[in-house]
Amino acid sequence: MKTPFLSIIIPAYNEATRLPHTLEKIFAYLKKQRYSSEVIVVENGSVDGTLEVASQYIKKHRNLVVVHEENKGKGNAVRRGVLIARGEYRFICDADLSMPIEDLEKFLPPLNTGFDIAIGSREAPGAIRYNEPPYRHFGGRAINLIIRALILPGLRDTQCGFKCFRAETTEFLFRQQTLTGWSFDIELLYLARRKKMKIQEIPIRWYFASDSKVSALRDALRMISDIFKIHRNARRGVYDPKP
């Protein structure tokens, strides 16, 4: 089977309401592209019929794969999707599609080349945020300040849900991933830095969703705990090459 140029991985937890609109948008966009592609929806732990909703689209779109991941956590869902993907480029896409799918071209050749990981950024020059309440913006910047101070200096937006990996990087990074929740991408970027991979921040247009599942205080506390866990793993040699 021919290797697709692009794989889009969508982790989906209780996304029965938002997922249909997202899939329609994505497939309409992909239909206009000249490259081959696949879309992988990874449902894990939903109680609202997300799996059934996603599965309804399989007959309509032959390049759609729907997977049920029993282990909860966004990190688990993303890892499962990325490792079964076949694309030369593997793009993680939030189910709310808060970034217009048209901005995907910024992550891919010919507009973008020479990267190992390209991460969507709401803070890079040229990025635009829409409808975001001030409290949410300042909370996000406070979280990023902690991330830069404790583990990833220089990266302005590590938590945006849109990221693109070259296939060659995924096996190493996702096989070493240990975090299964919200902070999984901090660990992946830390591992990429250790490996001296090239990380690019891509300015995107981003629309705030009022039904966002992010809780600034809860997730910040969890993230700090996870950052110390990453440092602890590094000291113990968890990320060292195995003989």
N, C-alpha and C positions, 0 to 999 in steps of 0.2 A: 504494500500500500504506500502511495506516494506521501512523503513527509509534507504536511501543510506548512506554509510560511508562518502563519500566526495561530496561536491558541489563546483564546480568551477564557480565563477561569473566574467563575462567579461563585464565591462562598455565599450560601443562602440559609439563614436561620430565621424562621418565621417571616418569610418574605412573600407569602401568597398574594398579598395585595399589590405590592410594587413590582414583582417579577414580570408579569405579563407585559407591562409597558416597557420595561427595560429590554426584554428579549425582542420585542417588536422593533424597537429602535436599533438595537445592535444588528439584527439580521437585515433590516432595510439598508443599513450602512454597508455591511459586508457584501451585500448583493451588488453594490456599485463598484467594488474594488476588483482589481485584476488578479490579485494574489489569492491563493487557496487558504482556507481557514477552518477552524473548528471552534465550537463553544462548549465549554464544560461547566455545568452547574453542579456544585457539590452541596447537597443539603445535609445538615447534621443537627439532629435533635429537635426539629420543628414540631409544633403541635397544632399548626393552623392549615395543614394540607399543602405546604410548599412543595413537597415531593410529587404529589399528584398533579399540582398545577404545572410544574416544570415538565413532567412526563407527557402532558397533553401536546407539547410542541414537537415531540420527537418525530411523529408522522409527517409533520409539516416541514421540518428542517432536517435533512439527512446528516448534516454536519453538527448536530447537537448530541451531546452525551450528558446523561443525567445520572449522578452517582449519589448513593446514600452512604454517608460516613457516620458510623455509630458513635464514635467518640466526639463529644461536644468540644466546642472551642473554635474560633475563627482560624487559629494557627493550624489546627488539625485539618480543617476543611481545605485551606489553601495548599498545604503540603500534599494532601491526597490528590487534588486537582493538578497541581504542577507536575507531580511525578508520573501521572498517567498521561499527561499531555504529550503530543508528538511534534508540536510546532518548533520551528527554528527560533521564534520569539514567543515568549509566554507572558501574557499580560493579565495581571490581577485586576479585577474590576468589581467595585462595590455594587451590590444589588440595587441600590437606590439611584445609580447612574447620576450622581451629583456633578460629575464632569461630563459635558456634552461628548458623545461618542466621536464626534468629528475631530476632537482634540487628540484622538488616538494617533493620528498621522505624525504628530510631533515626536512620538516615542520611537518611530520606526524609520528604517531607510526608505527613500533616499534623504529625507529631511534630517535624520539623526543616525549617525554611524559612530563606530569606535568606542562604544560603551559596553560595560558588562551588566550594569543595572541602571535603568533610567527610572527615576521616581517622580511622580507627580508632585508639584509644589504649589501651595497657595501663597507662598511668600517670596519665591524667586522673582526677579524683575520681569514685569510683563504679566504676572498673574493677576486675576481679577476675582474678587469675592462678591457674591450677590446675596442680599437679604440676610446677612449674618448679624445677629444681635451683638452689641458691644460686649456683653458679659461672656459670650461664647468665644469671641475673638481673643479677648484678653486672657481667658482661661487657657485657650490653646497656646498662646504665646508663652504663658508661664510654664506649661508642660514642656514646650520645646526648649525653654531656657534650662530646665532641669536635665533634659536629655543631652543637650550640648555640653553642660557642665560636667555631667557624670560619665558620659560614655561616647558620644558622637559629636565632637566639636566640628563646627563648620557647616553642618547640615541644617537648613532652615525649616524643613518640614518633613519629618520622618514618618508621620502618622497618617498622611493622606493615603486613601485606600487604592490608589491607582499606581501600579508599578509594573515595569517590564524587565524581564530577564532574558538574556541570551540562553539558548538551550544548554550550552557548554557549562554555564555556571550553576545550573539548577541541581545537578546531581550532587555536587560537593556541598552546596549551601543547605539544601533541604534535607539531606541525609544527616547532617550534623545538628539540625534544629532540635532543640529540646523544649522550647516554650510552645504551648498550645493555645494560649489565649490572645488577648488584645496586644500584647507586647512582642509578638513573634517577629514582627518586621524589624524591631530594634536589634534583636539577636541576629537576624539575617544580615543586616547592614554592618553590624559589629564583625561578624565572620568575614564579610566581604572586605572590610578594611584590613583585617588581619592578613588576608590573602593578597592585599594590594590590588584589588579589583578597582576598575574605574567606575565611579558612581556619578551620574549626572542628575541634576534637578531640572525638571521640565516645568516651566510656568504654564498653569492651566486656568481655565475659567471654572469656577466652582460655585455651586448653588446650595445654600444652606437648606436642609430639610428639617422642618419643625418636629418631625417624628423620629429624629435621630436617636439611636440607641446609646450614644456616648454620654457618660456621666463624668464631668470634669473632675470632681473631687474623688469619687470612687476609683475611676480609672487612673488618676494620677498616683494615688496611694499604691494601687496594684502595680503600676508601672515602675515606681521606685523600688518596690520589693523585687520585681523581676530584674531590674538593672543590677542590683546587688547579687542576684542569683547568677547572672551572666558572668560577672567578675569572679564570683566564687567558682563557677565552672572552669573559667580560664586558669585560675590558680591551681585547680586540681587536675588540670590536663585533659579535661573532657573534650576540648576542641583540638587537641594535638593529633597529628596523623597517627593512625594505628599501624604498628609494625606488621 
